Amino acid sequence: MKKIILAALIMSLMFTSGCGSVNKNITADASDKEMEITGKVYFNVFNENIKPLTDADILLINSNGIYIDTLNTDEKGEAQREITVPIDKRYGIGKENGSNLRGTITAIIKKTDYIDKLLFEVPVSDAGAVQVVNMHPVIEGSKNEPEVMLGYNRQNEIMQLVDKYKEFFKEK
C-alpha cells in the first residue's frame, strides 16, 4: 500500500511540476508557429589603426542559442552571409504596420593576438546593417577579458521597439 501511495505522489509531482502563470501581454502564445526571416549579416573588422583584419573568425549564434555558422574575414576585413533565423518578436509588428520584421543574433569575433569581442543584438533583416568591429590587441600581463558591445541597430527599429512596449510604463 505504501508503494502505491508513493507512486501516486511521484506521478502527481511529475504532472504538476513546471506549471506557472504566463504574462500573455508580452510572451507569445505557445500555439504560435515560430516564424523565420532570411537576411544578410555584414561585418567589417579592423584594428586600432583602422587597418582591416584578415582571417578573423566570426561565430554566429541565433536567439535560441543555436550555433549557425562561422564566417572568416577576407583581405578587406569583411565577411557576410545570408542566414535564416527566428523572428525576434520584440521588434516591429509586421510590414502592414510600416515596420519590418527582423531576427537577432549574437556574434563572437576571435582573432589571434587580439581580445575577443562579443556583439549582442545583431539585426538580421532585409534592410541589413554593417557591423563595424574594432579589435584591440592582447596586452601581456593584463586580464584581456572579452569586450562586449551592441550590434548596430537602425534607428527606426529602436523607435519601434520603444513604441511597442511604451504602454507598460507607469505614468508619474
C-alpha positions in Angstrom: 0.0 0.0 0.0 2.8 2.4 0.9 4.4 1.8 -2.6 1.1 2.7 -4.3 0.8 6.0 -2.3 4.4 6.8 -3.0 4.0 6.1 -6.8 0.8 8.3 -6.9 2.7 11.1 -5.1 5.6 10.9 -7.5 3.3 10.8 -10.5 1.3 13.8 -9.3 4.5 15.8 -8.8 5.7 14.9 -12.3 2.5 16.1 -13.9 2.2 19.3 -11.9 5.8 20.5 -11.9 6.6 23.4 -14.2 3.1 24.8 -14.0 3.1 28.5 -13.6 1.5 31.7 -14.9 2.4 33.3 -18.2 2.3 37.0 -18.9 0.3 36.9 -22.1 0.7 40.6 -22.7 4.4 40.1 -23.6 5.1 36.4 -24.2 3.9 34.7 -27.3 1.2 32.1 -27.1 2.6 28.6 -27.0 0.5 27.6 -30.0 2.1 30.3 -32.3 4.1 28.8 -35.0 7.6 30.1 -34.9 8.3 32.2 -38.0 11.7 32.8 -39.5 13.3 35.5 -41.5 16.2 35.4 -44.0 18.6 38.3 -44.3 22.2 39.2 -44.7 24.7 39.9 -42.0 27.7 42.1 -42.8 30.8 42.5 -40.7 33.8 44.9 -41.1 36.6 44.0 -38.7 39.7 46.2 -38.2 42.4 47.0 -35.6 43.0 50.1 -33.5 44.9 51.7 -36.5 41.8 51.2 -38.7 43.6 48.5 -40.7 41.4 45.6 -41.9 41.9 42.3 -40.0 42.2 39.3 -42.3 41.3 35.8 -41.1 39.2 36.8 -38.1 36.6 34.2 -37.1 33.0 35.4 -36.6 30.8 32.8 -34.8 27.1 33.3 -35.3 24.5 32.2 -32.7 20.8 32.6 -33.1 18.4 34.0 -30.4 17.6 30.4 -29.2 21.3 29.8 -28.5 21.9 27.6 -31.5 25.1 27.8 -33.5 24.6 28.9 -37.1 28.0 29.2 -38.7 31.5 30.6 -38.5 32.5 33.3 -41.0 36.0 34.3 -41.8 37.1 37.9 -42.8 38.7 38.4 -46.2 41.7 40.7 -47.0 39.4 43.8 -46.6 38.4 42.6 -43.1 34.9 41.9 -44.4 32.6 38.9 -44.1 29.0 38.5 -45.0 26.4 35.7 -45.3 22.7 35.2 -45.8 21.2 33.4 -42.8 17.8 32.3 -41.7 16.9 32.9 -38.0 13.7 33.0 -35.9 11.8 36.3 -36.0 12.6 38.4 -32.9 9.1 39.2 -31.7 10.3 42.2 -29.6 10.9 44.2 -32.8 8.2 45.5 -35.2 4.8 44.2 -35.7 4.7 43.4 -39.4 5.0 45.2 -42.7 1.3 46.1 -42.6 2.1 48.5 -39.8 5.0 50.1 -41.6 7.7 48.2 -39.8 9.9 45.4 -41.0 10.2 42.1 -39.2 13.7 41.1 -38.1 15.7 38.4 -36.3 18.5 38.9 -33.9 21.8 37.1 -33.4 24.9 37.2 -31.2 28.3 37.3 -32.8 31.6 36.3 -31.2 34.7 37.6 -33.0 38.1 36.0 -32.5 41.5 36.8 -34.0 44.9 35.5 -32.8 46.7 38.1 -30.7 43.5 40.2 -30.3 41.0 40.4 -27.4 37.7 38.5 -28.2 34.7 40.7 -29.0 31.1 39.9 -28.4 28.3 41.6 -30.3 24.8 41.3 -28.8 21.6 42.3 -30.7 23.0 42.0 -34.2 20.0 42.5 -36.5 19.1 40.1 -39.3 16.6 41.7 -41.8 16.1 42.5 -45.4 17.4 46.0 -44.6 20.7 44.7 -43.2 23.3 46.8 -41.3 27.1 46.6 -41.4 28.6 45.6 -38.0 31.8 47.6 -37.6 34.1 45.8 -35.2 37.2 47.4 -33.7 39.5 44.8 -32.2 42.2 45.6 -29.6 45.5 43.7 -29.3 46.1 41.4 -26.3 48.2 43.1 -23.7 50.7 40.8 -22.0 50.2 40.7 -18.2 46.6 42.1 -18.4 43.3 40.2 -18.0 42.4 40.6 -21.7 38.8 39.8 -20.9 36.4 39.7 -23.9 34.9 43.1 -24.9 31.2 43.5 -25.2 29.2 45.8 -27.5 25.8 46.0 -29.0 25.3 45.4 -32.7 24.5 48.4 -34.9 20.7 48.7 -35.0 18.8 51.0 -37.2 17.1 54.0 -35.5 13.6 53.1 -36.8 13.9 49.6 -35.3 14.9 51.0 -31.9 11.9 53.5 -32.1 9.5 50.7 -33.0 10.8 48.7 -30.0 10.2 51.5 -27.6 6.8 52.3 -29.1 5.7 48.7 -28.9 6.3 48.5 -25.2 5.6 52.0 -24.0 2.1 51.1 -22.7 3.8 49.2 -19.9 5.4 52.3 -18.4 3.5 53.7 -15.5 2.6 57.4 -15.7 4.1 59.6 -13.0 
